[in-house]
Amino acid sequence: MMHRRLFVTAGAAVGLIGVSTPGRAEVVWVAVSGPGNRYRLKMPLGYRYLQVPTHSGTLNSYVYMLPDKVTLELLDIVPASPHPVPSGAALATALEQAQGGMMKSWPGSTVREQRQIQTGPLTGREFVLAAAGDRFVRARFYLTPEAIYSQIAQGPMSQLGSPLVAQFFDSLRFG
């Protein structure tokens, strides 16, 4: 009987040890459609949506901060009236200027990567910044006559290549 109690107690202790090291919680992703169905993407459940009228249009923002302090955000800036979008070299220059403007939000950051990207019919620009405190900023910009889109993730450098960040960027579709 004593021998049996020892095994039961040992089994319970092993169970407690297993419980004391919780696994990482799964993030539940939900489909989001932007105003007028101009775009679709996936955001973690519990994201915040904010629509703000501005002097020149409307700002739509979808934001989620993950438990490990990675922030995901899509900004959709809709001008009051459509505007022409340059093409070719002029578009590349406009996207570079947008990148330069955004970098001002992270003073002292350095560019780790930058490239032109194609998402469906839209040409955009993606870049990764190394920011203070061993942090990253990964962003994509798209310019259209109807809106300016920016998709941003930021957090600890160790999370730059995480599946969560990758899924957020890979989920965006236009049209």
C-alpha positions as CSV (number, residue, x, y, z in Angstrom):
1,M,0.0,0.0,0.0
2,M,2.8,2.4,0.9
3,H,4.5,1.6,-2.4
4,R,1.3,2.4,-4.3
5,R,0.9,5.8,-2.5
6,L,4.4,6.7,-3.5
7,F,3.6,6.2,-7.2
8,V,0.3,8.1,-6.9
9,T,2.1,11.0,-5.2
10,A,5.0,10.9,-7.7
11,G,2.4,10.9,-10.6
12,A,0.6,13.9,-9.1
13,A,3.9,15.7,-8.7
14,V,4.8,15.1,-12.3
15,G,1.4,16.4,-13.3
16,L,1.9,19.6,-11.3
17,I,5.3,20.1,-12.9
18,G,3.7,19.8,-16.3
19,V,1.0,22.4,-15.4
20,S,3.6,24.8,-14.0
21,T,5.1,25.3,-17.4
22,P,2.2,26.6,-19.5
23,G,2.4,26.4,-23.3
24,R,2.1,29.6,-25.4
25,A,-1.5,30.5,-26.0
26,E,-2.8,30.3,-29.5
27,V,-3.8,33.5,-31.2
28,V,-7.2,33.4,-32.8
29,W,-7.2,35.3,-36.1
30,V,-10.4,36.9,-37.5
31,A,-11.1,38.2,-41.0
32,V,-11.5,42.0,-41.4
33,S,-12.8,43.8,-44.4
34,G,-12.0,47.5,-44.8
35,P,-14.6,50.2,-45.6
36,G,-16.1,49.5,-49.0
37,N,-14.3,46.1,-49.1
38,R,-11.3,47.8,-50.5
39,Y,-9.1,45.4,-48.6
40,R,-9.2,42.3,-46.5
41,L,-6.8,41.1,-43.8
42,K,-6.5,39.0,-40.7
43,M,-6.2,40.5,-37.3
44,P,-5.9,38.8,-33.9
45,L,-9.2,38.5,-32.0
46,G,-9.5,41.5,-29.7
47,Y,-8.1,44.1,-32.2
48,R,-9.2,47.7,-31.8
49,Y,-10.8,49.6,-34.7
50,L,-10.8,53.4,-34.7
51,Q,-12.2,55.7,-37.4
52,V,-11.1,59.3,-37.2
53,P,-12.2,62.2,-39.4
54,T,-9.3,64.4,-40.4
55,H,-9.1,67.8,-42.1
56,S,-8.4,66.1,-45.5
57,G,-10.4,62.8,-45.2
58,T,-10.7,59.8,-42.9
59,L,-8.2,57.6,-41.0
60,N,-9.2,54.0,-40.3
61,S,-6.9,52.1,-37.9
62,Y,-6.9,48.5,-36.8
63,V,-4.5,47.8,-33.9
64,Y,-3.6,44.8,-31.8
65,M,-0.9,44.5,-29.2
66,L,0.1,40.9,-28.6
67,P,1.0,39.6,-25.1
68,D,4.7,39.5,-26.0
69,K,4.5,43.3,-26.8
70,V,4.4,43.0,-30.6
71,T,2.1,45.6,-32.0
72,L,0.3,45.0,-35.3
73,E,-1.4,47.9,-37.1
74,L,-3.1,48.7,-40.4
75,L,-3.7,52.3,-41.3
76,D,-6.1,53.2,-44.1
77,I,-5.9,57.0,-44.9
78,V,-8.7,58.0,-47.2
79,P,-8.5,61.5,-48.7
80,A,-11.7,63.6,-49.1
81,S,-11.3,63.3,-52.9
82,P,-9.3,60.8,-55.0
83,H,-5.9,61.9,-56.0
84,P,-3.6,60.8,-58.8
85,V,-1.0,58.2,-58.1
86,P,2.3,58.4,-59.9
87,S,3.6,55.4,-61.8
88,G,7.1,54.0,-62.5
89,A,10.0,55.9,-61.1
90,A,7.7,58.6,-59.7
91,L,5.9,56.0,-57.7
92,A,9.1,54.6,-56.4
93,T,10.2,58.1,-55.3
94,A,6.8,58.7,-53.6
95,L,7.1,55.4,-51.7
96,E,10.7,56.3,-50.6
97,Q,9.5,59.7,-49.4
98,A,6.7,57.9,-47.4
99,Q,9.4,55.7,-45.8
100,G,11.5,58.7,-44.9
101,G,8.5,60.4,-43.3
102,M,7.7,57.3,-41.3
103,M,11.3,56.9,-40.1
104,K,11.0,60.2,-38.3
105,S,8.7,58.4,-35.8
106,W,11.7,56.3,-34.7
107,P,14.6,58.7,-34.4
108,G,18.0,57.0,-34.6
109,S,16.6,54.0,-36.3
110,T,18.6,52.4,-39.1
111,V,17.3,50.6,-42.2
112,R,18.0,46.9,-42.2
113,E,16.1,46.0,-45.3
114,Q,14.1,47.8,-48.0
115,R,12.5,46.7,-51.2
116,Q,9.7,47.2,-53.7
117,I,6.8,44.7,-53.3
118,Q,3.8,43.6,-55.2
119,T,0.5,42.7,-53.5
120,G,-2.1,41.8,-56.0
121,P,-2.4,44.7,-58.4
122,L,-0.6,47.2,-56.1
123,T,3.1,48.1,-56.0
124,G,4.3,49.1,-52.6
125,R,7.4,49.4,-50.5
126,E,8.5,47.3,-47.5
127,F,11.2,48.1,-45.1
128,V,12.6,46.9,-41.8
129,L,14.1,49.3,-39.2
130,A,16.4,48.5,-36.3
131,A,15.1,50.8,-33.6
132,A,16.4,51.7,-30.1
133,G,16.3,49.1,-27.4
134,D,16.9,46.1,-29.7
135,R,13.5,46.6,-31.3
136,F,12.3,46.4,-34.9
137,V,9.7,48.2,-37.1
138,R,8.5,46.4,-40.2
139,A,6.3,48.4,-42.5
140,R,4.7,48.3,-46.0
141,F,3.2,51.3,-47.8
142,Y,0.8,51.3,-50.8
143,L,-0.5,54.4,-52.6
144,T,-3.8,54.3,-54.5
145,P,-6.1,57.1,-55.8
146,E,-8.7,56.1,-53.1
147,A,-6.3,55.7,-50.1
148,I,-2.9,55.4,-48.6
149,Y,-2.3,52.1,-46.8
150,S,0.4,51.3,-44.3
151,Q,0.8,48.0,-42.5
152,I,3.1,48.1,-39.5
153,A,4.5,45.6,-37.0
154,Q,6.9,46.6,-34.2
155,G,8.3,44.8,-31.2
156,P,11.4,43.1,-29.8
157,M,14.0,42.2,-32.5
158,S,13.6,38.5,-31.4
159,Q,10.0,38.6,-32.8
160,L,10.8,40.0,-36.3
161,G,10.6,36.6,-38.0
162,S,7.8,35.3,-35.9
163,P,4.9,33.5,-37.5
164,L,2.5,36.1,-36.0
165,V,4.2,38.9,-37.8
166,A,4.5,36.9,-41.0
167,Q,0.8,35.9,-41.0
168,F,-0.3,39.6,-40.4
169,F,1.7,40.8,-43.5
170,D,0.8,37.8,-45.7
171,S,-3.0,38.2,-45.0
172,L,-3.5,41.6,-46.7
173,R,-5.4,41.5,-50.0
174,F,-6.8,44.3,-52.0
175,G,-10.0,44.6,-54.1
